[in-house]
Amino acid sequence: MVARCLAVLFCGAALSAFAKDNIRDLSSRPPFNAYVGRTVHLLRPAYLIYEDFWTGPEYGIASGPSIGAVSSDGTHWHFAGKYRLPVGHPIHIDSVKKNSAFGPDLVAHGHTFVPALGKQVSVHLYWAAPGIRGGEYVLVRAPWEPKSVPEIQISHDPAFLR
Protein backbone atom coordinates (compact mmCIF):
# COMPACT_ATOMS: atom_id res chain seq x y z
CA MET A 1 0.00 0.00 0.00
CA VAL A 2 2.79 2.44 0.92
CA ALA A 3 4.69 1.57 -2.26
CA ARG A 4 1.57 2.23 -4.34
CA CYS A 5 1.07 5.64 -2.70
CA LEU A 6 4.71 6.56 -3.23
CA ALA A 7 4.48 5.52 -6.90
CA VAL A 8 1.42 7.72 -7.39
CA LEU A 9 3.15 10.67 -5.68
CA PHE A 10 6.29 10.18 -7.80
CA CYS A 11 4.26 10.06 -11.04
CA GLY A 12 2.37 13.18 -10.02
CA ALA A 13 5.58 15.05 -9.23
CA ALA A 14 7.16 13.99 -12.53
CA LEU A 15 4.06 15.02 -14.48
CA SER A 16 3.92 18.34 -12.66
CA ALA A 17 7.56 19.09 -13.50
CA PHE A 18 6.95 18.17 -17.14
CA ALA A 19 3.82 20.34 -17.28
CA LYS A 20 5.60 23.44 -15.96
CA ASP A 21 8.13 23.22 -18.79
CA ASN A 22 5.32 23.30 -21.36
CA ILE A 23 3.52 26.41 -20.12
CA ARG A 24 3.71 29.31 -22.57
CA ASP A 25 2.63 32.81 -21.63
CA LEU A 26 0.66 34.47 -24.45
CA SER A 27 -0.28 37.57 -22.45
CA SER A 28 1.54 39.94 -24.80
CA ARG A 29 -0.26 38.67 -27.94
CA PRO A 30 -3.38 40.34 -29.36
CA PRO A 31 -6.22 40.30 -28.43
CA PHE A 32 -5.18 39.19 -24.92
CA ASN A 33 -2.72 42.04 -24.36
CA ALA A 34 -5.64 44.51 -24.31
CA TYR A 35 -6.90 42.91 -21.06
CA VAL A 36 -3.96 41.29 -19.24
CA GLY A 37 -2.78 43.26 -16.22
CA ARG A 38 -6.07 45.12 -16.02
CA THR A 39 -9.32 44.89 -14.13
CA VAL A 40 -12.15 44.30 -16.58
CA HIS A 41 -15.88 44.55 -15.92
CA LEU A 42 -18.33 41.96 -17.18
CA LEU A 43 -20.49 43.17 -20.05
CA ARG A 44 -22.78 40.14 -19.75
CA PRO A 45 -23.47 37.84 -16.80
CA ALA A 46 -21.10 34.98 -16.12
CA TYR A 47 -21.13 32.00 -13.77
CA LEU A 48 -18.41 30.46 -11.64
CA ILE A 49 -17.87 26.71 -11.68
CA TYR A 50 -15.68 25.25 -8.95
CA GLU A 51 -12.96 23.05 -10.43
CA ASP A 52 -10.28 21.10 -8.61
CA PHE A 53 -8.44 19.11 -11.24
CA TRP A 54 -5.18 20.08 -12.98
CA THR A 55 -5.57 23.75 -12.16
CA GLY A 56 -5.84 23.16 -8.44
CA PRO A 57 -8.74 24.61 -6.50
CA GLU A 58 -9.94 27.34 -8.79
CA TYR A 59 -13.12 28.64 -10.36
CA GLY A 60 -13.84 28.52 -14.07
CA ILE A 61 -15.94 31.18 -15.79
CA ALA A 62 -18.92 29.93 -17.81
CA SER A 63 -21.41 31.81 -19.95
CA GLY A 64 -24.50 30.24 -18.39
CA PRO A 65 -25.77 28.25 -15.45
CA SER A 66 -26.51 24.56 -15.59
CA ILE A 67 -29.31 22.76 -13.83
CA GLY A 68 -29.36 23.75 -10.21
CA ALA A 69 -31.19 25.75 -7.62
CA VAL A 70 -31.32 29.49 -7.10
CA SER A 71 -30.17 30.61 -3.66
CA SER A 72 -32.81 31.59 -1.14
CA ASP A 73 -32.07 35.27 -1.68
CA GLY A 74 -32.16 34.83 -5.48
CA THR A 75 -28.70 36.31 -6.01
CA HIS A 76 -26.82 33.30 -7.36
CA TRP A 77 -27.15 29.84 -8.78
CA HIS A 78 -25.73 27.03 -6.73
CA PHE A 79 -24.94 23.68 -8.29
CA ALA A 80 -21.61 22.01 -7.78
CA GLY A 81 -20.16 25.40 -6.84
CA LYS A 82 -21.80 27.72 -9.39
CA TYR A 83 -22.29 31.38 -8.59
CA ARG A 84 -23.70 34.14 -10.80
CA LEU A 85 -21.59 37.22 -11.47
CA PRO A 86 -23.68 40.18 -12.69
CA VAL A 87 -22.95 42.67 -15.45
CA GLY A 88 -20.35 45.13 -14.17
CA HIS A 89 -18.62 42.62 -11.87
CA PRO A 90 -14.83 43.32 -11.82
CA ILE A 91 -12.27 40.62 -12.65
CA HIS A 92 -8.54 41.24 -12.76
CA ILE A 93 -6.88 39.37 -15.67
CA ASP A 94 -3.38 38.23 -14.70
CA SER A 95 -2.27 36.24 -17.76
CA VAL A 96 -3.21 34.11 -20.75
CA LYS A 97 -1.33 30.83 -20.99
CA LYS A 98 -1.18 27.59 -22.91
CA ASN A 99 -0.15 24.44 -21.09
CA SER A 100 0.54 21.91 -23.85
CA ALA A 101 0.95 19.08 -21.34
CA PHE A 102 -2.73 19.29 -20.39
CA GLY A 103 -4.37 20.50 -23.58
CA PRO A 104 -4.21 22.91 -26.47
CA ASP A 105 -6.57 25.56 -25.07
CA LEU A 106 -5.52 29.15 -24.35
CA VAL A 107 -6.61 29.95 -20.81
CA ALA A 108 -7.03 33.38 -19.19
CA HIS A 109 -6.12 33.41 -15.49
CA GLY A 110 -7.21 36.06 -13.03
CA HIS A 111 -8.86 36.75 -9.71
CA THR A 112 -11.99 38.39 -8.37
CA PHE A 113 -13.88 38.98 -5.15
CA VAL A 114 -17.09 36.92 -5.00
CA PRO A 115 -19.63 38.42 -2.58
CA ALA A 116 -21.56 35.14 -2.27
CA LEU A 117 -18.37 33.44 -1.04
CA GLY A 118 -17.11 36.43 0.92
CA LYS A 119 -13.60 36.06 -0.47
CA GLN A 120 -11.30 36.62 -3.41
CA VAL A 121 -10.80 33.58 -5.64
CA SER A 122 -8.65 32.59 -8.60
CA VAL A 123 -10.56 32.22 -11.86
CA HIS A 124 -9.86 31.01 -15.37
CA LEU A 125 -11.59 31.17 -18.73
CA TYR A 126 -10.97 28.85 -21.68
CA TRP A 127 -10.66 31.66 -24.24
CA ALA A 128 -9.45 29.84 -27.37
CA ALA A 129 -9.07 26.32 -28.75
CA PRO A 130 -7.72 24.75 -31.94
CA GLY A 131 -10.03 24.98 -34.93
CA ILE A 132 -11.15 22.17 -37.21
CA ARG A 133 -8.52 23.04 -39.80
CA GLY A 134 -4.85 22.86 -38.89
CA GLY A 135 -3.05 26.11 -38.22
CA GLU A 136 -6.01 27.97 -36.76
CA TYR A 137 -7.38 28.82 -33.34
CA VAL A 138 -10.99 29.70 -32.54
CA LEU A 139 -11.40 32.52 -30.03
CA VAL A 140 -14.73 33.01 -28.29
CA ARG A 141 -15.76 36.50 -27.14
CA ALA A 142 -15.01 36.75 -23.43
CA PRO A 143 -17.78 38.08 -21.15
CA TRP A 144 -15.81 41.33 -20.68
CA GLU A 145 -15.34 41.99 -24.39
CA PRO A 146 -17.74 44.41 -26.12
CA LYS A 147 -20.31 43.34 -28.71
CA SER A 148 -18.14 44.95 -31.38
CA VAL A 149 -15.86 41.89 -30.97
CA PRO A 150 -17.29 38.98 -33.00
CA GLU A 151 -18.71 36.11 -30.93
CA ILE A 152 -16.30 33.74 -32.71
CA GLN A 153 -12.99 34.72 -34.32
CA ILE A 154 -10.43 32.66 -36.22
CA SER A 155 -6.74 33.36 -35.62
CA HIS A 156 -3.77 32.02 -37.53
CA ASP A 157 -1.22 33.44 -35.07
CA PRO A 158 1.71 30.98 -35.13
CA ALA A 159 2.45 31.73 -31.45
CA PHE A 160 -0.77 29.93 -30.50
CA LEU A 161 0.27 26.76 -32.30
CA ARG A 162 3.67 26.04 -30.76
Rosetta silent file (secondary structure, phi, psi, omega in degrees, C-alpha in Angstrom):
SEQUENCE: MVARCLAVLFCGAALSAFAKDNIRDLSSRPPFNAYVGRTVHLLRPAYLIYEDFWTGPEYGIASGPSIGAVSSDGTHWHFAGKYRLPVGHPIHIDSVKKNSAFGPDLVAHGHTFVPALGKQVSVHLYWAAPGIRGGEYVLVRAPWEPKSVPEIQISHDPAFLR
SCORE:     score description
SCORE:     0.000 S_00000001
   1 L     0.000  -45.461 -179.906    0.000    0.000    0.000 S_00000001
   2 H   -64.171  -41.856  179.634    2.788    2.436    0.922 S_00000001
   3 H   -62.096  -40.315  178.792    4.695    1.567   -2.261 S_00000001
   4 H   -63.349  -43.834  178.713    1.573    2.233   -4.337 S_00000001
   5 H   -63.649  -42.909  178.516    1.066    5.638   -2.695 S_00000001
   6 H   -64.293  -38.071  178.040    4.707    6.564   -3.229 S_00000001
   7 H   -63.428  -42.156  178.771    4.480    5.516   -6.895 S_00000001
   8 H   -64.471  -44.163  178.654    1.422    7.722   -7.395 S_00000001
   9 H   -63.207  -41.278  178.867    3.146   10.671   -5.685 S_00000001
  10 H   -63.100  -45.156  178.979    6.288   10.181   -7.804 S_00000001
  11 H   -62.343  -41.188  178.356    4.256   10.061  -11.043 S_00000001
  12 H   -63.654  -42.605  179.071    2.367   13.180  -10.025 S_00000001
  13 H   -65.308  -41.751  179.044    5.582   15.052   -9.231 S_00000001
  14 H   -64.104  -43.848  179.296    7.157   13.994  -12.529 S_00000001
  15 H   -64.244  -39.970  179.229    4.057   15.023  -14.477 S_00000001
  16 H   -63.683  -42.545  178.601    3.922   18.345  -12.659 S_00000001
  17 H   -64.338  -41.149  178.268    7.561   19.089  -13.503 S_00000001
  18 H   -63.956  -42.281 -176.941    6.948   18.168  -17.145 S_00000001
  19 H   -64.670  -38.206 -178.935    3.817   20.337  -17.282 S_00000001
  20 H   -64.667  -31.736  178.962    5.598   23.443  -15.962 S_00000001
  21 H   -71.665  -19.269 -176.338    8.134   23.219  -18.793 S_00000001
  22 L  -101.278    7.192  179.946    5.324   23.301  -21.364 S_00000001
  23 E   -84.724  125.779  177.761    3.519   26.408  -20.122 S_00000001
  24 E  -117.199  130.214  179.404    3.714   29.306  -22.567 S_00000001
  25 E   -88.776  120.341 -179.941    2.628   32.815  -21.628 S_00000001
  26 L  -109.963   19.446 -175.389    0.655   34.474  -24.448 S_00000001
  27 L   -60.252  -28.198 -176.665   -0.285   37.575  -22.454 S_00000001
  28 L   -87.878   -2.709 -178.489    1.540   39.941  -24.803 S_00000001
  29 L   -89.540  144.454  173.369   -0.255   38.669  -27.936 S_00000001
  30 L   -70.139  146.910    1.577   -3.380   40.341  -29.364 S_00000001
  31 L   -88.623   -0.860 -173.994   -6.223   40.296  -28.430 S_00000001
  32 H   -63.840  -35.649 -175.686   -5.184   39.190  -24.924 S_00000001
  33 H   -62.947  -17.359  177.128   -2.724   42.044  -24.356 S_00000001
  34 H   -73.538  -15.177 -174.392   -5.638   44.510  -24.309 S_00000001
  35 L  -121.309  -27.814 -176.418   -6.902   42.909  -21.056 S_00000001
  36 L   -65.635  134.920 -178.935   -3.956   41.295  -19.244 S_00000001
  37 L    84.624    7.326 -177.939   -2.782   43.256  -16.215 S_00000001
  38 E  -126.003  159.110  171.000   -6.073   45.124  -16.015 S_00000001
  39 E   -94.169  123.249  179.307   -9.319   44.892  -14.128 S_00000001
  40 E  -106.510  160.444  177.779  -12.147   44.298  -16.576 S_00000001
  41 E  -119.077  134.288 -178.374  -15.881   44.551  -15.925 S_00000001
  42 L   -61.828  134.072  177.168  -18.326   41.955  -17.180 S_00000001
  43 L  -100.461   -6.696  171.159  -20.486   43.167  -20.051 S_00000001
  44 L  -149.207  155.096 -177.055  -22.780   40.143  -19.752 S_00000001
  45 L   -60.019  152.018  175.609  -23.475   37.844  -16.800 S_00000001
  46 E  -137.569  167.192 -177.712  -21.097   34.975  -16.118 S_00000001
  47 E  -131.595  142.032  178.035  -21.128   32.001  -13.773 S_00000001
  48 E   -95.957  136.727  177.812  -18.409   30.455  -11.640 S_00000001
  49 E  -121.824  119.671  179.964  -17.870   26.707  -11.680 S_00000001
  50 E   -70.975  128.012  178.651  -15.677   25.252   -8.955 S_00000001
  51 E  -129.716  139.891  177.848  -12.962   23.054  -10.429 S_00000001
  52 E  -141.739   70.784 -178.592  -10.284   21.104   -8.610 S_00000001
  53 E  -124.689 -114.640  179.936   -8.445   19.112  -11.235 S_00000001
  54 L   -71.477  -29.637 -176.000   -5.177   20.076  -12.983 S_00000001
  55 L   -77.840  -12.523 -171.780   -5.570   23.754  -12.162 S_00000001
  56 E    84.332  179.465 -179.883   -5.841   23.156   -8.435 S_00000001
  57 E   -62.629  114.039 -176.451   -8.740   24.610   -6.496 S_00000001
  58 E  -159.836  158.786  178.166   -9.936   27.336   -8.792 S_00000001
  59 E  -104.501  135.463  173.525  -13.124   28.643  -10.358 S_00000001
  60 E   -94.923  151.928  178.534  -13.837   28.525  -14.068 S_00000001
  61 E  -100.522  127.221  178.666  -15.945   31.178  -15.787 S_00000001
  62 E  -120.927  158.050 -177.571  -18.917   29.925  -17.810 S_00000001
  63 L   -83.689  -13.113 -179.792  -21.413   31.807  -19.955 S_00000001
  64 L  -156.054  161.541  178.876  -24.499   30.242  -18.387 S_00000001
  65 L   -79.419  159.070  170.782  -25.771   28.248  -15.453 S_00000001
  66 L  -106.825 -173.355 -177.449  -26.513   24.564  -15.588 S_00000001
  67 L   -60.244  131.888 -178.844  -29.312   22.756  -13.834 S_00000001
  68 L  -178.440 -165.116 -178.737  -29.361   23.750  -10.208 S_00000001
  69 E  -119.398  144.373  175.796  -31.190   25.753   -7.620 S_00000001
  70 E   -80.602  141.789  179.593  -31.322   29.494   -7.103 S_00000001
  71 L   -60.885  161.546 -177.236  -30.169   30.607   -3.664 S_00000001
  72 L   -60.343  -29.274  178.593  -32.815   31.586   -1.142 S_00000001
  73 L   -91.052   -1.305  175.557  -32.069   35.269   -1.679 S_00000001
  74 L    75.341   12.429 -175.656  -32.158   34.832   -5.476 S_00000001
  75 L   -91.069  -19.850 -178.748  -28.700   36.311   -6.014 S_00000001
  76 L  -153.370  156.546  173.412  -26.821   33.304   -7.362 S_00000001
  77 E   -85.049  147.169  176.483  -27.147   29.835   -8.783 S_00000001
  78 E  -134.966  111.464  174.855  -25.730   27.026   -6.732 S_00000001
  79 L  -158.075  113.799 -177.957  -24.945   23.676   -8.295 S_00000001
  80 L    51.535   37.358  175.487  -21.606   22.013   -7.784 S_00000001
  81 L    89.430   26.322 -179.695  -20.162   25.398   -6.841 S_00000001
  82 L   -94.266  135.608  178.181  -21.800   27.718   -9.395 S_00000001
  83 E  -136.111  139.771 -178.568  -22.292   31.381   -8.587 S_00000001
  84 E   -85.324  133.508  173.566  -23.699   34.143  -10.797 S_00000001
  85 E  -110.667  123.642 -175.028  -21.587   37.221  -11.470 S_00000001
  86 L   -79.000  167.648  172.471  -23.679   40.179  -12.691 S_00000001
  87 L   -55.747  136.711 -178.873  -22.951   42.672  -15.446 S_00000001
  88 L    93.563  -11.209 -179.057  -20.354   45.133  -14.167 S_00000001
  89 L   -63.506  131.708 -178.639  -18.617   42.624  -11.868 S_00000001
  90 E   -84.648  139.102  174.265  -14.834   43.318  -11.821 S_00000001
  91 E  -135.661  130.401  176.633  -12.270   40.621  -12.650 S_00000001
  92 E   -92.394  124.873 -179.519   -8.536   41.237  -12.762 S_00000001
  93 E   -93.575  118.029 -177.554   -6.883   39.374  -15.666 S_00000001
  94 E   -89.703  -40.210 -175.822   -3.376   38.229  -14.702 S_00000001
  95 E  -166.244  167.410  169.834   -2.271   36.245  -17.757 S_00000001
  96 E  -128.847  123.465 -174.571   -3.207   34.112  -20.750 S_00000001
  97 E  -134.282  158.651  173.514   -1.329   30.835  -20.987 S_00000001
  98 E  -123.201  125.708  177.313   -1.176   27.589  -22.913 S_00000001
  99 E  -112.970   92.927 -174.860   -0.148   24.436  -21.089 S_00000001
 100 L   -59.661  -24.677 -179.644    0.543   21.915  -23.851 S_00000001
 101 L   -67.117  -27.494 -175.971    0.948   19.078  -21.339 S_00000001
 102 L  -111.986   -7.059  178.486   -2.732   19.292  -20.394 S_00000001
 103 L   155.792  166.447 -175.570   -4.372   20.496  -23.577 S_00000001
 104 L   -89.818    0.071 -174.740   -4.206   22.908  -26.475 S_00000001
 105 L   -72.153  150.284  172.910   -6.569   25.562  -25.066 S_00000001
 106 E   -96.460  122.749 -170.538   -5.520   29.145  -24.350 S_00000001
 107 E  -118.932  125.849  173.718   -6.609   29.952  -20.807 S_00000001
 108 E   -83.885  133.754  178.044   -7.034   33.381  -19.193 S_00000001
 109 E  -117.306  140.559  179.186   -6.119   33.411  -15.486 S_00000001
 110 E  -162.060 -161.761  177.657   -7.211   36.062  -13.031 S_00000001
 111 E  -152.952  155.870 -179.452   -8.855   36.752   -9.709 S_00000001
 112 E  -157.077  156.279  173.453  -11.993   38.391   -8.370 S_00000001
 113 E   -89.413  128.531  179.855  -13.884   38.979   -5.148 S_00000001
 114 E  -110.575  108.442 -177.656  -17.090   36.915   -5.003 S_00000001
 115 L   -56.144  -38.965 -178.425  -19.627   38.416   -2.584 S_00000001
 116 L   -63.565  -27.137  178.389  -21.559   35.138   -2.268 S_00000001
 117 L   -95.953  -19.195 -178.656  -18.373   33.438   -1.043 S_00000001
 118 L    71.541   24.550 -179.361  -17.106   36.429    0.924 S_00000001
 119 E  -156.875  164.878  174.798  -13.599   36.060   -0.469 S_00000001
 120 E   -84.985  138.863 -179.353  -11.300   36.625   -3.414 S_00000001
 121 E  -132.555  155.874  172.375  -10.802   33.584   -5.642 S_00000001
 122 E   -79.223  142.568  179.704   -8.649   32.588   -8.595 S_00000001
 123 E  -134.529  158.832  173.626  -10.563   32.223  -11.860 S_00000001
 124 E  -145.049  154.346  179.363   -9.856   31.013  -15.370 S_00000001
 125 E  -134.340  125.960  173.256  -11.593   31.171  -18.732 S_00000001
 126 E   -75.017  102.871 -169.357  -10.967   28.851  -21.679 S_00000001
 127 E   -93.213  -30.214 -177.510  -10.661   31.658  -24.242 S_00000001
 128 E  -150.225  153.326  179.680   -9.454   29.843  -27.375 S_00000001
 129 E  -146.223  159.234  178.956   -9.070   26.317  -28.752 S_00000001
 130 E   -59.000  144.144  177.459   -7.720   24.745  -31.935 S_00000001
 131 L   -83.301 -179.068 -179.796  -10.032   24.982  -34.931 S_00000001
 132 L   -68.684  -40.510  178.133  -11.148   22.173  -37.209 S_00000001
 133 L   -87.050  145.340  177.880   -8.519   23.042  -39.802 S_00000001
 134 L   -62.539  149.768  176.514   -4.847   22.857  -38.895 S_00000001
 135 L    81.371   11.331  179.030   -3.055   26.109  -38.221 S_00000001
 136 L  -133.588  151.815  173.406   -6.013   27.970  -36.758 S_00000001
 137 E  -122.222  143.514  178.063   -7.383   28.824  -33.337 S_00000001
 138 E  -104.499  119.185  177.413  -10.985   29.698  -32.537 S_00000001
 139 E  -102.434  135.238  178.085  -11.399   32.523  -30.034 S_00000001
 140 E  -105.318  138.273 -179.619  -14.727   33.007  -28.287 S_00000001
 141 L   -58.232  123.719  178.532  -15.763   36.496  -27.142 S_00000001
 142 L   -73.000  155.096 -177.134  -15.008   36.754  -23.430 S_00000001
 143 L   -65.327   -8.698  176.071  -17.776   38.082  -21.151 S_00000001
 144 L  -102.095   -2.341  179.045  -15.807   41.326  -20.676 S_00000001
 145 L   -87.484  143.727 -178.207  -15.340   41.989  -24.390 S_00000001
 146 L   -70.286  163.636  179.514  -17.743   44.412  -26.120 S_00000001
 147 L   -64.200  -16.704  177.183  -20.312   43.336  -28.711 S_00000001
 148 L   -68.458  -18.068  174.220  -18.138   44.945  -31.382 S_00000001
 149 L   -84.123  127.027  179.504  -15.863   41.890  -30.970 S_00000001
 150 L   -57.288  147.253 -179.933  -17.290   38.979  -33.004 S_00000001
 151 L   -59.506  -37.082  177.688  -18.705   36.108  -30.926 S_00000001
 152 E  -131.742  131.821  178.558  -16.303   33.744  -32.712 S_00000001
 153 E  -127.233  149.120  175.852  -12.986   34.724  -34.324 S_00000001
 154 E  -108.425  131.144  176.851  -10.433   32.664  -36.216 S_00000001
 155 E  -121.876  141.841  175.381   -6.738   33.363  -35.619 S_00000001
 156 L  -114.283   25.932 -179.507   -3.775   32.019  -37.525 S_00000001
 157 L   -63.735  118.036 -178.104   -1.215   33.441  -35.067 S_00000001
 158 H   -63.982  -20.857  177.974    1.709   30.982  -35.131 S_00000001
 159 H   -65.345  -27.903  179.729    2.453   31.731  -31.450 S_00000001
 160 H   -72.849  -24.975 -170.595   -0.768   29.934  -30.495 S_00000001
 161 H   -87.624  -22.769 -176.019    0.273   26.756  -32.303 S_00000001
 162 L   -66.991    0.000    0.000    3.671   26.036  -30.758 S_00000001
